[in-house]
C-alpha cells in the first residue's frame, strides 16, 4: 500500500498471489498417498503477497513399521510386507517412530514393538520429540507488547518474533495509538488547534464554521456532542459514536474485534460444521464420513481399537487398544508437577498463557489432544484417548449415565434415532425427515412453510413464517433479566428458572415447554430461534477478507464467494478458462495439468499442492465445481490440444462483403 519506488504510483507492477497472513493446505508427497494412512496436509502461509515455498507440518510417507497398527508408507494398507510368523518367546530388534525397539513373539505372531526411548511432548527444537513423524508441529505461544497480546510460532526449531501490535505515535484520531491508556493525549494539531473527540478543530473568527459547528475560543466546535458514554465497542469522534475497529489498523494475521487486535484464525472464530480447526486453519474433518466398527475410535480419519474397555497391567498404558510399556503409567505427581520419563518434574504450563483454542502440554501451546478424535457411543475423549467414564458410575432409578454424568432417562438427554425427534420426553416420528422444501422454506411438522431466512423487515416490524408484521417489540433492547411485552420491558420470570435440556422457558408464565425448534428443519445457512428459521449470519460481523458461513467467520475464497462471470474457481483462485496460472510453480499452485506423472516423478516433486477439494483442472476433461453466487459453473468441453474461446464474435457485414468481392474479382477480370 506504499509507493516504494517513488514513481507516484502505489504497488504498480506488483501482482499479489494472496493476502498477507492467509493460509492454505499443501502437500509435497506423491499424490496417491495424500490423506492416506498417517500422511497429512501441511500449511502454506502468504508472505508479502506470495505463497511461501515451505509446506509446514505436513506428514510424508515413511518406511512401514511392523505390528503397530499404522500405515506409515501411506499406501492404504496397515503393516503391509510384514512377516508376522515367529516362534513363541522369540525376541527381535524392531523399528519405531522413536527409533530402535524390541518385540517378542506371542501366539505365533510378533507383538507391538516397544521403543527403547518413549515419546516426549513436542518442544521447539527442530526435532520430532513425540515421534509422530512431524517436527515442531502445532507449536505456538502467546506474547505481549504494550498494546496487547500476540503469538509466536515455532519455525525450524526457533520461535518467530511476536506479532502483537506495537505502540505508535499518538495522533488526533480518537484511539490510543501509543497504548498508554489515554486517548489523544499530547497530540499536535495544525495552528495549535485543540483535539476534540478525535478531530483537530479548524480556526475561526466569527462565521466561518459549518452549520453543524460553532465558533468558540477561536476554533469551530461541533454542535452535537457524544453522550456521556458511547456503547461498548464505540468511541466518540467528531460528535458521533463510531465503531472502534473503523479506526484500527491491525498487523498481518490479526483482525479487530471491539477495538482490539486479535489473531485472525479459526481458534478465534471457530469452524463450520464438518470441519476442524487445525493449526489455525479450518480443514475437512476426515472422520465426518468415516464409519468405524463397534468398539473402534476414529482418529484423523483412521479407525483404531478403543482403550475404553482395556485394563493394562502395572507399568503399561493403552494406545490404540494395546497395552505398551509406559514409565509414567503408575506415577502420581504432586500439584505443579508432571511425569516425564517416569519422574516428576516441574510443570511449566501454569506460567504459560496459551492463545484461545490451544492447550498447554509440557510447556508448549498445541492443538487440544482430542482434536480429530471421534469416540463411539458414550465414550469421551480425555488427553487424546477415548475412555468410558460411566464404567464405574452408578445412577439412581430413573436416571442414566451419559458421558460420566447421571441425567434423567428421557430422549431430551439421550437423543433419538434417525427419523425421530423428542416430543414430551418420548421419541416420535419426524414428519420432516424426508421432506424436501423449496428454496427459502422451512419444514414444520411435515409441512413446508415460508421461513424468515433472508427476509429483512422494515423498522417496527418482525418476521413470522416469512411475513413481516407490526411488532411493538421490534428493535427494543431490554436489560438483562427483562423481556419485551407489547413494547414495554418487563421483569422476566424465567431468570430464576432452569429448564431441562430440550426445553425453553416461556417469559409470559415462566414455564418450561418443548423447544419449538426440535420439530423444525431450516434451509442451509439458517438457524432456528423460537421456531423461526433466520439467517445465521444476520448479526455476525466479520473482519475484512473474512466472510460469514453458518454464523461463523471464515476466510474469503472463491469457494465461499464464487467468481465473476467467465472465471472459474481453481485452488482458491478465480482463473480464466485458458489460463496457465494453475501450472505456475510459484507459491504452491502445482496440481498437475497434463497426464498423470509416474510414482518416481511424484516422489521427487518438491512443489506444493493446494489443498482445495472438489475442484478439477480446467485443462482436463472433468467439470469445475464452483460455488453459488457468481461465475460460470461448467466450462464447455474441448478436444485435447485445442483452446476455444467463448468470446468469439461474428464477422461484421463489411468484412463479409470484402471477402466476397475478393473472391469474385478474378472472375470479373477474366470476363473483361
C-alpha positions in Angstrom: 0.0 0.0 0.0 3.0 2.3 -0.3 4.9 4.0 -3.2 8.2 2.2 -2.6 10.0 3.3 -5.8 8.7 6.9 -5.6 7.3 7.0 -9.1 4.0 8.4 -8.0 2.2 5.1 -8.2 1.3 2.7 -5.4 2.0 -1.0 -5.9 2.5 -0.6 -9.6 3.7 -3.7 -11.5 3.1 -5.9 -8.5 0.8 -8.9 -8.8 -0.2 -10.4 -5.4 -1.0 -14.1 -5.3 -2.6 -13.9 -1.9 -3.3 -11.7 1.1 -0.7 -11.4 3.9 -1.4 -13.9 6.7 -3.7 -16.0 4.5 -3.1 -19.8 4.8 -4.0 -22.8 2.8 -3.4 -26.6 2.8 -0.4 -28.1 1.0 1.3 -31.4 0.4 4.6 -32.3 -1.4 4.3 -36.1 -1.3 3.1 -38.5 -4.0 -0.5 -37.7 -5.0 -1.7 -41.2 -4.3 -0.5 -41.0 -0.7 -2.3 -37.8 0.2 -4.5 -38.1 3.3 -3.9 -41.9 3.4 -2.6 -43.6 6.4 -0.6 -41.2 8.6 0.0 -38.8 5.7 -1.5 -35.4 6.3 -1.5 -32.0 4.6 0.6 -29.1 5.9 0.0 -25.4 5.9 1.3 -22.8 3.5 1.4 -19.1 4.5 1.1 -16.0 2.4 4.1 -13.7 3.0 4.4 -10.3 1.2 1.7 -11.2 -1.3 3.2 -14.6 -2.3 2.8 -18.1 -1.1 5.8 -19.4 0.9 8.0 -22.1 -0.5 7.7 -24.3 2.5 4.8 -26.6 3.5 4.9 -26.6 7.3 3.9 -29.5 9.5 3.0 -31.9 6.6 3.3 -35.7 7.3 5.0 -37.5 4.4 5.3 -41.3 3.7 7.9 -43.2 5.7 9.1 -46.8 5.8 6.4 -49.2 7.2 6.8 -50.1 10.9 5.5 -53.6 11.6 2.9 -54.5 14.1 1.9 -51.1 15.3 -1.4 -50.9 13.5 -0.4 -47.9 11.4 0.1 -47.2 7.7 3.4 -45.3 7.7 4.0 -45.5 3.9 0.5 -44.3 3.2 -0.4 -46.9 0.6 -3.7 -47.6 2.3 -2.6 -50.9 3.9 -1.5 -51.3 7.5 1.7 -53.3 8.2 2.0 -54.4 4.6 5.0 -56.5 3.8 5.5 -57.6 7.4 6.3 -61.2 8.2 4.3 -62.0 11.4 5.2 -65.6 11.8 7.6 -66.4 14.6 8.4 -68.8 17.5 6.9 -68.5 20.9 9.1 -66.4 23.3 11.4 -65.3 20.5 12.6 -61.6 20.5 14.0 -59.3 17.9 15.1 -55.8 17.3 12.4 -53.6 15.6 12.0 -50.0 14.5 9.5 -47.5 15.9 8.8 -43.9 15.1 11.1 -43.1 18.1 13.9 -45.3 16.9 15.0 -48.8 17.9 12.9 -51.1 20.0 12.2 -54.7 20.9 9.3 -57.0 20.2 8.5 -60.5 21.4 6.6 -63.4 19.9 3.3 -64.5 21.4 0.7 -66.8 19.9 3.0 -67.3 16.9 2.9 -63.6 16.0 5.1 -60.6 16.7 3.7 -58.3 19.4 3.9 -54.5 19.1 7.3 -53.0 19.0 8.2 -51.4 22.4 10.6 -48.5 21.8 13.8 -48.1 23.8 13.1 -44.4 24.1 9.4 -43.4 24.7 7.9 -40.3 23.0 8.1 -37.0 24.9 6.0 -33.8 24.4 6.9 -31.8 21.3 9.2 -28.8 22.0 10.5 -26.1 19.7 14.0 -27.6 19.0 13.8 -28.9 15.4 13.3 -32.5 16.5 10.5 -35.0 16.4 10.1 -35.3 20.2 6.7 -37.1 20.2 7.7 -39.5 17.4 4.7 -38.7 15.2 6.7 -38.0 12.0 6.3 -34.3 12.3 8.9 -31.8 13.6 7.8 -28.9 15.8 4.2 -29.2 14.7 1.4 -27.0 16.1 3.7 -25.1 18.4 2.6 -21.6 19.3 2.7 -19.4 22.4 1.3 -16.1 23.4 3.4 -13.0 23.7 2.7 -9.4 24.7 3.5 -5.9 23.8 2.4 -2.6 25.4 -0.6 -2.7 23.1 -1.8 -6.2 23.8 -1.3 -9.9 23.1 0.1 -11.6 20.0 1.5 -15.0 19.2 4.9 -16.5 18.4 5.1 -19.6 16.2 7.8 -22.3 16.1 9.6 -22.2 12.7 12.5 -24.5 12.0 13.4 -25.0 15.7 13.2 -21.3 16.8 10.4 -19.1 17.9 9.3 -16.3 15.5 9.0 -12.7 16.5 5.9 -11.6 18.4 3.2 -10.3 16.1 1.5 -8.2 18.7 0.7 -4.7 17.8 3.4 -2.2 18.6 2.9 1.3 20.0 2.8 4.2 17.5 3.0 7.9 17.9 -0.2 9.4 19.3 -2.3 11.3 16.8 -5.7 13.0 17.0 -8.0 10.2 15.8 -10.0 9.1 18.8 -7.9 6.0 19.6 -5.0 5.2 21.9 -2.1 4.9 19.4 0.8 4.7 21.9 -1.1 2.3 24.1 -0.6 4.3 27.3 -4.3 4.0 28.3 -5.1 7.6 27.3 -6.7 8.7 24.0 -5.4 11.7 22.1 -3.1 13.0 24.8 -0.1 15.3 24.0 -1.0 15.4 20.3 -0.1 18.3 18.0 -2.7 19.8 15.6 -2.1 22.4 12.9 -2.2 26.0 14.2 -2.0 24.6 17.7 -5.7 23.7 17.5 -7.2 21.6 20.2 -8.0 17.9 19.6 -11.7 17.3 20.5 -13.5 14.0 20.0 -10.8 12.6 17.7 -10.6 15.7 15.4 -8.4 18.7 15.1 -10.6 21.8 15.3 -10.5 24.4 12.5 -9.6 28.0 13.4 -12.3 30.7 13.1 -13.0 34.3 14.0 -16.8 34.7 13.5 -18.9 32.8 11.0 -16.5 30.6 9.1 -17.8 27.4 10.7 -20.1 24.9 9.1 -23.8 24.7 10.1 -23.1 21.9 12.5 -20.4 23.8 14.4 -20.0 26.9 16.5 -17.1 29.3 16.7 -15.8 29.2 20.3 -12.4 30.4 21.6 -11.1 30.9 18.0 -12.0 27.3 16.9 -15.0 25.6 15.3 -16.5 23.2 17.9 -19.1 20.6 16.9 -22.7 21.5 18.0 -23.6 17.9 18.6 -21.5 16.0 21.1 -21.4 12.4 22.1 -23.4 11.1 25.0 -21.7 10.7 28.4 -20.5 7.3 27.3 -20.7 5.6 23.9 -21.9 2.0 23.6 -19.3 -0.8 24.2 -17.0 -1.1 21.2 -17.5 2.5 20.1 -15.8 5.8 20.7 -16.6 9.5 20.2 -15.2 11.0 17.0 -16.4 14.4 15.6 -19.5 14.4 17.8 -20.6 10.9 16.8 -20.1 7.4 18.3 -18.2 5.3 15.8 -17.0 1.7 15.8 -13.6 1.4 17.4 -12.5 -1.0 14.7 -13.2 1.6 12.0 -10.1 3.5 13.3 -7.9 0.5 14.0 -5.3 -1.0 11.7 -4.1 -4.4 12.8 -0.9 -6.3 11.9 -0.9 -9.0 9.3 -2.7 -12.1 10.6 -4.8 -10.2 13.1 -8.3 -8.7 13.0 -10.1 -6.1 15.0 -12.8 -7.1 17.5 -14.3 -4.5 19.9 -11.3 -2.2 19.2 -8.7 -4.8 19.9 -6.4 -6.7 17.5 -6.8 -10.5 17.9 -5.4 -13.4 16.0 -7.5 -13.9 12.8 -7.9 -17.7 12.7 -10.4 -20.4 13.4 -9.2 -20.5 17.1 -10.9 -17.1 17.5 -13.9 -17.6 15.1 -14.5 -21.4 15.1 -15.2 -23.6 12.0 -18.4 -24.5 10.1 -19.9 -28.0 10.5 -17.9 -30.9 9.1 -14.6 -29.2 9.6 -11.9 -29.0 12.2 -9.6 -26.2 13.4 -6.0 -27.5 13.0 -3.1 -25.1 13.3 -5.4 -22.1 12.9 -7.0 -23.4 9.6 -10.4 -25.0 9.0 -9.9 -28.3 7.3 -12.3 -31.0 6.4 -12.9 -33.5 9.2 -11.6 -36.8 7.9 -13.8 -38.7 10.4 -17.1 -37.0 9.3 -17.6 -39.6 6.5 -15.8 -42.5 8.3 -17.8 -45.4 9.8 -15.9 -47.5 12.2 -16.7 -50.9 13.6 -18.2 -51.3 17.0 -15.6 -50.7 19.7 -13.4 -48.6 17.4 -12.3 -45.0 17.5 -11.9 -42.7 14.5 -8.7 -40.7 14.8 -7.9 -38.3 12.0 -9.8 -40.4 9.5 -8.4 -43.8 10.7 -10.3 -46.4 12.7 -8.4 -48.0 15.6 -9.3 -50.0 18.6 -10.7 -48.2 21.7 -9.0 -48.2 25.1 -12.3 -47.7 26.9 -12.6 -51.4 27.9 -8.9 -52.2 28.2 -7.2 -52.6 31.6 -3.4 -52.7 31.4 -1.0 -54.2 33.9 1.3 -52.1 36.1 3.8 -50.1 34.1 1.8 -50.1 30.9 -0.8 -47.8 29.3 -3.2 -48.3 26.5 -2.6 -47.0 22.9 -4.9 -47.9 20.1 -6.4 -50.7 22.1 -3.0 -52.2 23.0 -1.0 -52.1 26.3 2.5 -50.8 25.9 5.3 -50.0 28.3 4.9 -46.6 29.9 7.2 -45.4 32.8 4.6 -42.8 33.8 1.7 -45.3 33.9 1.6 -45.7 37.7 3.4 -42.5 38.7 1.4 -39.9 40.7 2.8 -36.4 41.0 2.0 -33.6 43.4 0.3 -30.4 42.3 2.6 -28.4 40.0 4.5 -31.5 38.8 4.1 -33.7 35.7 5.6 -37.1 34.9 8.3 -37.2 32.2 10.2 -40.5 31.6 9.0 -41.9 34.9 10.0 -39.0 37.2 8.0 -36.0 38.5 9.3 -32.6 37.1 8.1 -29.0 37.4 5.0 -28.4 35.2 5.8 -25.3 33.0 2.2 -24.9 32.0 0.8 -22.9 34.9 3.1 -19.9 34.0 2.3 -20.1 30.3 -0.8 -18.4 28.7 -1.9 -20.1 25.5 -3.9 -18.4 22.8 -7.6 -19.2 22.5 -8.2 -22.7 21.1 -4.8 -24.0 22.2 -3.9 -26.0 25.3 -0.6 -26.3 27.1 1.2 -29.7 27.1 4.6 -29.9 28.8 5.2 -26.1 28.3 4.1 -25.9 24.7 0.8 -24.5 23.3 -0.6 -27.1 20.9 -4.0 -28.1 19.4 -6.1 -29.9 22.0 -5.1 -33.7 22.0 -8.7 -34.6 21.3 -8.8 -32.6 18.0 -9.8 -35.0 15.2 -10.8 -37.8 17.6 -14.4 -39.2 17.4 -15.3 -41.5 20.3 -18.0 -44.1 19.9 -21.3 -44.2 21.9 -21.0 -43.0 25.5 -17.2 -42.7 25.5 -15.4 -39.3 25.9 -12.0 -38.2 24.8 -9.5 -37.3 27.6 -6.0 -36.3 26.7 -6.4 -37.8 23.2 -7.7 -41.2 24.5 -11.3 -42.4 24.4 -12.5 -43.7 27.8 -15.8 -44.7 29.3 -16.5 -42.5 32.4 -19.7 -44.4 33.0 -17.9 -47.8 33.5 -17.8 -47.4 37.3 -20.7 -44.8 37.6 -23.9 -45.8 39.5 -27.1 -43.8 39.0 -30.4 -43.8 40.9 -33.6 -45.2 39.5 -35.0 -43.2 36.6 -31.5 -41.9 35.7 -28.9 -43.0 33.2 -25.2 -42.3 32.9 -24.3 -40.1 30.0 -20.7 -39.4 29.4 -19.9 -39.6 33.1 -22.9 -37.7 34.4 -26.2 -39.1 35.8 -29.2 -37.5 34.0 -32.9 -38.1 33.7 -33.6 -41.0 31.4 -35.5 -39.3 28.6 -34.9 -38.5 24.9 -34.1 -34.9 25.7 -30.8 -36.2 27.2 -30.2 -39.5 25.3 -31.4 -38.3 21.9 -33.4 -40.2 19.3 -32.5 -42.3 16.3 -32.5 -41.0 12.7 -36.0 -40.0 11.5 -37.3 -39.4 15.0 -37.4 -36.3 17.4 -38.1 -35.8 21.0 -41.6 -34.7 22.0 -42.9 -34.6 25.6 -39.9 -36.7 26.6 -40.6 -39.5 24.1 -39.2 -40.2 20.6 -41.8 -39.8 17.8 -41.6 -39.9 14.0 -40.2 -36.8 12.4 -42.5 -35.8 9.6 -39.8 -33.6 8.1 -37.2 -36.3 8.0 -37.5 -36.9 4.2 -39.3 -33.7 3.3 -37.8 -31.5 0.5 -38.9 -27.9 0.7 -38.5 -25.1 -1.9 -35.6 -22.6 -1.5 -36.3 -20.2 1.4 -38.8 -22.5 3.0 -38.7 -24.4 6.3 -40.3 -27.7 7.2 -42.5 -27.6 10.3 -44.4 -30.8 11.4 -44.1 -32.2 7.8 -45.4 -29.1 6.1 -43.3 -26.6 4.1 -43.9 -23.0 5.1 -42.1 -19.8 4.2 -39.2 -19.0 6.5 -37.7 -15.8 7.7 -34.3 -16.7 6.2 -33.1 -13.7 4.0 -36.2 -11.7 5.0 -35.5 -8.1 6.0 -38.4 -6.3 7.7 -38.7 -2.5 7.9 -38.3 -0.7 11.2 -41.1 -1.5 13.7 -41.9 -4.9 12.1 -40.7 -8.5 12.7 -40.9 -11.7 10.6 -43.1 -14.7 11.3 -43.2 -17.6 8.8 -41.8 -15.4 6.0 -44.1 -12.4 6.5 -43.4 -9.1 8.1 -45.9 -7.6 10.5 -46.1 -4.8 13.0 -44.3 -5.6 16.3 -44.1 -3.2 19.2 -41.1 -5.0 20.5 -39.1 -4.9 17.2 -35.8 -3.1 17.9 -36.5 -2.8 21.7 -33.4 -3.6 23.8 -34.3 -4.7 27.3 -31.8 -5.1 30.2 -30.6 -8.4 31.5 -33.4 -10.1 33.4 -36.2 -8.4 31.4 -38.2 -9.2 28.3 -40.3 -7.1 26.0 -44.1 -7.4 26.1 -46.2 -5.0 23.8 -43.2 -2.6 23.6 -42.6 -2.5 27.3 -39.7 -4.1 29.2 -41.0 -6.3 32.0 -39.3 -8.4 34.6 -38.6 -11.9 33.2 -39.9 -14.7 35.4 -37.5 -17.1 33.5 -34.4 -15.5 35.1 -34.8 -17.8 38.1 -36.0 -20.9 36.1 -33.7 -23.6 34.8 -35.2 -25.8 32.2 -34.2 -29.4 31.3 -32.3 -30.0 28.0 -34.6 -29.7 25.0 -37.0 -27.2 26.7 -37.3 -23.4 26.8 -38.8 -21.2 29.4 -41.8 -19.0 28.2 -41.4 -15.5 29.7 -45.1 -14.8 29.9 -45.7 -17.5 32.5 -42.2 -18.8 33.5 -43.0 -22.4 32.5 -40.8 -24.8 30.6 -42.1 -26.1 27.2 -40.7 -28.2 24.4 -38.3 -26.2 22.2 -40.2 -25.5 19.0 -37.0 -25.8 17.0 -37.0 -29.6 17.7 -39.7 -30.1 15.1 -38.4 -27.6 12.5 -35.9 -28.2 9.7 -34.2 -25.0 8.4 -32.7 -24.4 5.0 -28.9 -24.4 4.6 -27.3 -21.3 6.1 -30.2 -20.6 8.5 -30.5 -21.2 12.3 -33.7 -21.8 14.3 -34.7 -19.4 17.0 -38.0 -19.7 18.8 -39.3 -21.9 16.0 -38.4 -19.4 13.2 -35.5 -20.0 10.7 -33.4 -16.9 10.4 -30.1 -16.1 8.8 -27.3 -17.4 11.0 -25.1 -14.6 9.8 -27.6 -11.7 10.3 -26.0 -10.4 13.5 -22.4 -11.6 12.8 -19.7 -9.0 12.0 -16.6 -10.4 10.4 -13.3 -8.6 9.7 -12.1 -7.7 6.2 -11.2 -10.6 3.9 -13.4 -12.8 6.0 -17.0 -13.9 5.2 -19.7 -15.5 7.3 -20.7 -19.1 6.9 -23.2 -20.8 9.2 -22.8 -17.9 11.6 -19.0 -18.3 11.7 -16.4 -16.1 10.2 -14.3 -17.9 7.6 -11.6 -16.6 5.3 -13.0 -15.5 1.9 -12.0 -17.6 -1.1 -13.8 -18.3 -4.4 -15.1 -21.5 -2.7 -17.2 -19.3 -0.4 -17.7 -16.2 -2.5 -17.9 -17.5 -6.1 -16.2 -15.9 -9.2 -17.3 -13.3 -11.7 -18.8 -14.5 -15.0 -16.2 -16.1 -17.3 -13.9 -17.1 -14.4 -13.7 -20.4 -12.6 -12.7 -21.3 -9.1 -9.4 -23.3 -9.1 -7.5 -24.0 -5.9 -9.0 -21.0 -4.1 -8.4 -18.6 -7.0 -10.5 -17.2 -9.8 -8.9 -18.0 -13.2 -9.8 -17.8 -16.9 -10.7 -20.9 -18.8 -7.5 -20.9 -20.8 -5.3 -19.5 -18.0 -2.0 -21.2 -17.3 -2.0 -20.0 -13.7 -2.5 -23.4 -12.2 0.8 -24.5 -13.7 2.7 -21.7 -12.1 5.3 -23.2 -9.9 5.5 -20.1 -7.7 3.6 -20.3 -4.4 2.3 -23.8 -4.5 -0.4 -24.0 -7.2 1.1 -27.0 -8.8 -1.6 -29.6 -9.3 -0.6 -31.5 -12.5 -2.4 -30.3 -15.6 -1.2 -32.9 -18.0 -1.1 -36.7 -17.9 -0.5 -38.4 -14.6 3.2 -38.5 -13.6 4.9 -41.7 -12.6 5.5 -42.6 -8.9 9.1 -41.6 -9.2 8.2 -38.2 -10.6 5.8 -37.7 -7.8 8.3 -38.6 -5.1 10.8 -36.2 -6.4 8.3 -33.4 -6.7 9.3 -30.6 -4.4 6.5 -28.3 -5.5 3.5 -27.6 -3.3 -0.1 -28.7 -4.0 -3.1 -26.5 -2.9 -5.4 -28.2 -0.5 -8.7 -27.3 -2.2 -11.0 -30.2 -2.7 -13.7 -30.9 -5.3 -12.1 -28.8 -8.0 -10.6 -30.1 -11.2 -8.1 -28.7 -13.7 -9.7 -26.5 -16.4 -7.3 -28.2 -19.0 -8.7 -31.7 -18.1 -11.9 -33.4 -19.0 -13.8 -33.0 -15.8 -16.1 -30.2 -14.8 -15.0 -27.5 -12.4 -17.1 -27.2 -9.2 -17.9 -23.6 -8.3 -20.0 -22.0 -5.6 -23.3 -20.3 -6.0 -23.2 -16.6 -6.2 -21.4 -15.8 -9.4 -19.2 -17.3 -12.1 -19.6 -19.8 -14.8 -20.4 -23.3 -13.4 -19.0 -25.6 -16.1 -16.7 -24.8 -19.0 -17.5 -26.0 -22.5 -16.0 -29.3 -23.5 -12.9 -29.1 -25.7 -10.8 -31.5 -27.7 -7.3 -32.2 -26.3 -4.8 -29.6 -27.5 -7.5 -27.2 -28.8 -8.5 -24.0 -27.0 -11.8 -22.5 -28.0 -12.8 -19.0 -26.9 -16.3 -18.3 -25.8 -15.7 -14.6 -26.6 -15.6 -15.1 -30.4 -17.7 -12.5 -32.3 -19.4 -12.9 -35.7 -17.7 -11.2 -38.6 -19.2 -7.7 -39.4 -21.1 -7.3 -42.6 -18.4 -5.1 -44.1 -15.8 -7.8 -43.7 -18.1 -10.4 -45.4 -18.7 -8.1 -48.3 -14.9 -7.5 -48.7 -14.2 -11.3 -48.7 -16.9 -11.8 -51.3 -15.6 -9.1 -53.6 -12.0 -10.5 -53.4 -13.4 -14.0 -54.4 -15.3 -12.6 -57.4 -12.6 -10.2 -58.6 -10.6 -12.8 -60.7 -13.8 -13.9 -62.5 -14.7 -10.3 -63.3 -11.2 -9.5 -64.7 -11.2 -12.7 -66.9 -14.5 -11.7 -68.5 -13.1 -8.3 -69.4 
